[in-house]
Amino acid sequence: MKYCHLIPLTTLMTSCSGLTEASGLEAPQKPNVLFICIDDLRPELGCYGHSYIKSPNIDRLAERGVVFTNHFTQVPTCGASRCSMLTGMLPRTPGHLSNEACRQYIAGKPETEQPETFIHHLKRNGYYTVGIGKISHYVDGLLYGYTDPVGTEYELPHSWNEMFLNPGKWGTGWNAFFGYADGENRQSRKAQVKPYEMADVPDTGYPDGLIAEQALGKLGELARQKQPFFLAVGFFKPHLPFNAPKKYWDLYDESKIPLSPNPFIPENVNKASLHNSMEFNGYQLGDEDATLNGPVSDAYARKLRHAYFACVSYIDAQVGRLLEELDRTGLSKNTIIVIWGDHGWHLGDDLVWGKHTIFEWALRSTLIVKVPGVTKGTHISKVVSSTDIYPTIVELCRLEMPHPTDGTSLVPLLKNNIASWQEVSYGYFNKGISLRTDRYRLTRYFRQEEPATELYDHQLDPNETKNIATDHPEVVKSLIPLWEKGNLGAIK
């Protein structure tokens, strides 16, 4: 069953290009935007220097764009990270750390002068906005529980002209999100499932192939209209379960897949800073449970990393289909492309399998931006944040910022003007706030368990293997004022 949701198109507004109707000149066409959200995507791709990953399509895009090698999300869980990115705001209440953040603070609210998201702002200014798949938290943009019938209330009620999802044989969006190749899902099997699956099926045998097909069809339609568009495509994988067609598993020799460089709890760190991989262990037919008492076997770790990498390659192929369609239709000449991972994921790192920490593994994620006529294959190591995406898209689309956000436009970096960039990013979760600078990560927890302050030197220890806060109190003291600027009330 396919369901499509339509929202009436707003009135086309005047371009902010500086040309007026009185000039008698036609304003230059605003750029289109293809925004690709990929769930749980670590920056572990060929273009990030990992030659063992098969990501040829994203790598080719990177050759024409900018790869941000130190991009950090603000919250290591899907819904809250996406809310922060879409609004350009750091979390200010405990509710902003929940997957229900958009539902709590945006859904059901009347339209106001301040747009609910940057997509809403584009829509008000003449863009035709389309969402396919998981863009905010709810996988088809409608509010309903995992086992409920499809809902009717929008998570982002004012942002979209259209929302699409084809759940295929799975019936609903949430069933598809947790789907297995036979049409069953984690819910229908009462969690009696493995956290991975390899099935000899075509790309459309899993939901992301259907999402790509819908996006291809919509790109064909958008190419025939004169109105600029914002198309967001939200792919599910490599989110659990790590399910992908067999041909993507076959790209890898499991025996040669590298293990985590840090498969243990960092020195001088309390277990309270980590977790027992609850989401992962919820797939109750897994070969082994993950705990903080010790690592899973090397064989199982390689199996799981193999499964995750297969999912990455599966999504890379779907991205490739979209890029080919942009080229075929001629849209690539005037389309900004963004690939964004909503957060990272521990693949056995720190004994954790999952997200939900404020370590580097969970906060650092993929960000690649390609702007026609502006970018060319460049890697930028400056620290940037997901909150920076809002003002960046607005500036690239030649619009005025509608209100202040916590982000800063990345356009100067895209244009290689990096002299004055402040390298600061904040992460929030697990009763803690983490500050990332160009060299250090300073994390402080509001809890009883000690140590509650952690300091990592990324120049000397990029895998965060040792908390050196006690050894370097002078560094902690120097960073506290900057850390305090991120303490806005989300952690209490």
N, C-alpha and C positions, 0 to 999 in steps of 0.2 A: 504494500500500500504506500502510495506517495501522498504526502500532504504538503500544501503550499499555503502560506499565510501572506495576505496582501494588506498593506497599509496605504491609505491615500497619499499621493505624491504632493509634497508641499510646492508652493509657488516658486518658480525659478527666480533667484535673486541676482542682483547686479554683481559683476565680477569686481574683485578688489585689485585689478591689474593697473588701475590708474587711468584707464581709458573710459570715456563717458560716451553716452549715446550722442551727445551734442557734438562730439568731435567728428562724427561721420565715419569713424574708423571702426572696424570690427575688432573686438578684443581677442587676443590670442586665446586659443583653446586651452582650458585648464587641463592639467594632467589627470589621467585616470589613476586609480590605485587598486592594485591586487595585493591584499593583505592575507598572508597564509599563517594561520595559527597551528602549531604542532604541539600536541600534549606531551609533557614530560620529556622534552627533547634536550638532553645534555649537549654541550658544544663539543660533541665527539663525532666529527665529520672529517672528510678528507681535507676540506678547506681550512680546518682548524689544526691541521698538521698530523692527523691520525690516519696514516696510510693503510691501516688494516680495515678501515671502514669503507664500504662500497656506497658512495654517495655521488655518483658522477654528475647528476643533473643539478643538484644544489651547488656542487663545486664549479660547474660551468657558469652558473649565475654569479657566483662569487668572483669569477674572473672579470665580470663587468660591473661589480658593485663594491660595497664596502663591508668587510667582515669585522664586526666589533668583537674583539677577543676577550674583553672584560666587561661584558654586559651582565647586569644583575637584576633579577626580579625583586620585588619588595616583600612578597610573602610566598613561602614554599608550599602553597596549596592552590588548586586550580581556580576556584571561584574568586578567592580574595586577590590573587595575583592579577587576574583578568580585570577585576573591578578597578584596581589601582592603575593598571595600564590604560583602560578605557577612559577613566576620569582624570588621569594625570596627577592623582593625589596620593600622598602617603596615608597609610591607615591612621585614623584618629580615635577610634573606639575599638573595644574588643570585637564588636560585630564586624568590623572591617577585616578581621582575620579569619572569617568564616567563609566556607563555600557559598553561604547564603547572603553574602554581602550585597550583591546586586538586587537580590530579591528584597532584602530588608530596606535598602536605601534608595532604590530606583523604581522597582516594580510597583504598580498601583498608584503612582504619584501623578498629579496633573502636570501638564507641560508648563514649564516656567521660562523666564527670560534666560536663565543660565542653562545651557544644554546639558542633558544627562550624561552624554559621552561626546568624544570628538566626532564620532560617526553622526550623531544627531546634529552637530554643528555643520558638518558637510552637507547633510540632507537639507538643512535650512538654507544653504547657500548654493542650491542648484544641482547638487550631486544626487544621482540615483543610487540608492544604497541597497545592497543585496547581501544577505548572510546565508551561508550554506554550512551546516554542521555546527561544531562547538566553537562559538566565538566568546560568549560570556560563560557562565557555568553550565546552564541547562543546554543539552546537546542539540535541541532544535528550537531554542529560544522561548519555549513555553514551560510554564511552571507545573510540574507534577512529580510525584515520587517514583522511585525505581520500579515499583510493581503496579503503579496506577495506570489507568487509561490516559491517553494524551490530553494534556491540559488545554485551556483556552486563554489563559492570562499570559501576557508577554512579560518576559524578564526585563527587556529594554523596550518599553512601549512606544517610544518616540524616535528610535534610532533607525528603523528599517522601513524601506519601501516594500521589500519582500524578504521573507524567511522561508527557506526550503530545507527539507530533509526527506530523503527516500530511505526508510528503514528496511526495505526489502523483506526478506523472509523472516526477519526478527520482529516485525510488527510495530514496535514503538522505538523511539530514539534511544531510550535507556537500555532496552533489550539489545539494540544494535551495538551500543557502546561497549557492553560486556559480552558481545556475541561470540559464539563458536561456529565452526563451518557448517554444522548440521542444522543450524537455525535455532538451536537452544542458546541459553545465556546463563550467566552466573546465578541470576535470581531463580530462574526456572529449575536449575539443578541444585538449588539449596546450598550453594557454595561447595558442592562436591565436584570440584573441577581442579585441574592443574593450572598453574599460573602461566602456562605457555601451550601453544598448539602449532603443529606443522601439518597442513592439509594440502593435498594435491588438487588445488582448485585454481581457477583464474583469479585475476585481481578483484573481480566483482564477487568472488566467493566470500569476501569479508567486506564490511561496511565501507571502508575507506575507498575502495574501488568504485562503489556507487556514488560516493561524495564527489570523486573526481569526474565521473560521467556527468553528474548534474552541473558541476562547475563548467565543464566544457560546453554543454548545451547553452548555459547562460552567457558565456563569453561570446558565443556566436550571435546571440540576440543583441547583446550590448554593443557589439561591433557595428551593428546596423543602425544604431540610434546616434543622434548628434549630441545628446546630453552626456556630460562627463559622469563617470560611475566610480563608485567605491564597492568593490567585490571582496568580501571576506570569506575565506574558505578555511574551515576548522577541521583538521584531520584528527582522528582519535588516537592512532598509534604514534609513538610506542608506549602509550599508557597500558597498564595491566588490563586484561591478560595479554601476554606477549604472543599474540596469534598472527601468523602471516603465511601466505602461500609458500609451498615447498620450494619453489624456484628461488626465493630469496634466502631461505636457509642454505640452499645449495651453493650460494656464493662464497660460503665460508668453510674453512677447515677448522673444525672445533678444537682440535688439538693445538692449533697455533694461536688461538684467541688469548690475548694477554689478560692476566688477572689484575685485580686492584693493586695499585702501588701502596695502598695503606689499609690492609684488611685487619685493622685492630683499632681499639679505642686509643685516641691520642693520649700522650703522656700528660699528666696533671689535669685530667678532665673527668668530671663526675658523669656517671651514666645518665644522670637526669638531663644532660644536654643532648642525649640521643634518644632512641626509642627501639622497641623490640619488633619492628617491622610488622606492625599489626595488619596493615592493609595487605601486604604480601602474604602473610600467614593465613589470611582469610580465604585464600584459595586452598581448600582443605585437603586436596589430593596432591599437594606438592611433594616432591621426593624427600625433602628435609625441611624442618622448621629453621628459620633464622632467629638467632637470639644474640644478646650482648655477652653471652658467656664464652663465645668462641665462634670462629668462622664455619660456614658450611664447607663441605669437602671441595677440593679443587675441581673435581669432575662436575659437581653440581653447579659450582660457580661458573664454570665455562659453559655449561648447558644454558644457564640463565642469560649470561652475557651474549651467547650465540643467538638466543631467542630475541633479546632486545635489539641486537644489531640487524637481525633479519627484518624486524619491524621498521627500523630506520631505513633500510634499503627499500622496503615496500613503499614507504611514504615518499622516499626520494623518487621512485618511479612515477608516482602520482603527480608530484610536483613537476617532473619532466613533461608530463602530458599537458599540463597547464601552460608551461613555458612554450612548448611547441605550438599550441593553439594561439598564443599571443603573437608569435612570429607569423603564423599562417594567415591570420586575419589582419596583420599590419598594426595591431594594437601596441606591440612592444615599443614602437617609436615614441609613444606618448603615455606610457604607463609606468608609474612607480611601482616597484615590487618590494615587499617587505616579507621576510621570513622571520617569525618570532616563536621561540619556545617559551611556554608559560612558566617554567622553572626547570631546575635540574633534577637529578635523581641519583641516589647512592646505589651503585651496583656492587654491593659488598664493601664499599668504602666505609671505614669506621665501624665495621660489623653491621651496617644497616643496609637493608634492601628497601628503598622507598625514598620519599621526599620528607617533608615535615621536620626539617632541622634548619638551623640558620648557620650551617657550615657552608663552605664554598661549593661543595658537591650539589647542594640543593638549591642554592640561590643563583649560581652562575648558569646562564643558558644561552642559547643561540640567538643572535640578531644579525641579519644580513639585509642591507638596503641597497637597491639598485635604482638610480635616478637617470633617465635618459639625458645624455648630453652633459652630465655632471660627474658621475662616478666612473671609475675604472678600477680594475682589480687592486684593491688596497686593503691592508690589515691595519686596524687602529687599536692600540692597546690601552687607550685612555679608559678610565672607569666611567661607565654610563649606566643609566637606570631605565627600567621600563616606563617610568613616569615621564621620561624625555620624549616618548613616542608621540604623545598628544601634540605638543607644540611643534614638533618636527613635521608631522603630517599637515598641520594647519599652515605652516609657512611654505612648505613645498607646493601646497594647493593654492597659494597666493591669497589666503584669507587672513583676516584680522583675528588675533586671539580674543575669544569672547569674555574671558575672565582669567585671573591669575591661577596658575597651577604650581605644583611642586617640581615640575620638570623644567628642563632647559632644552631649547631646540638643538638638535644635532646637526643642523645645516652647516654651521661653520666647520665642523669636523668632516662632513661630507665633501666640503669644498677645500679640505686640507688646510684650514685656518685654525690651528689647534693651540696657539700660544697661550690663551688666557683661560683654558678650560679647567674648572675645579673638579678634581677627581674624588668624588664622594658618592657613596651609595649606602642606603639603609635597608636592613632586612628585619622582619618582625615575625616571631612565632615562639611557642613553647616558653612563655613567660620571659622572653628575652628580646633585646634589641641589638643588632649587629651593625657596626660601622665598617665599611670597606673603603680604604684609601688606595693610592697607587702602590703602597708598600705593605700596609698593615690591615689586619682585621681585628677590631676590638669588639668583643661581645660581653654584655653584662646582663645577668639574669636577675629577675625579681623573685627570689626563692630562698629557701632555707639551706638547701644543699650547697656545700662548698667543694671546690672554689666556684664562686658565682661570677668571676671575671676571667675572661680568656683573651689572650693576645697571641696572634700568629704573625710571623714575619714572612711575607710571601716572596721576598727577595731571596731568603735563605731556606725557606720551608714551604714550597708551593702546595704541598699536599696536606698542610695543617696537621703535622704529626706530633707537635709538641706545643702546649700552652706555656708561653714564656712570660706571663703577666707578673709573676712573683720575681722573676729574674730581672725584669726591666720596668720597675715602677715609674721611672721617669718618662718612659714612652707612654704608658697608660695615662699618666697625669697630663701629658701634653695633648692627648687625643680626647680627653673627657669633655672639654668645651664643645668640640665638634660633634661628639656623640650625643651630647645633651640637645643639640639642635634637632635631632631626630626623635626625641622623646616627646611625642605629641598626645599621649594619652591612650594609645592602643593597648599598651601593656600596663596592667594595674595589679 
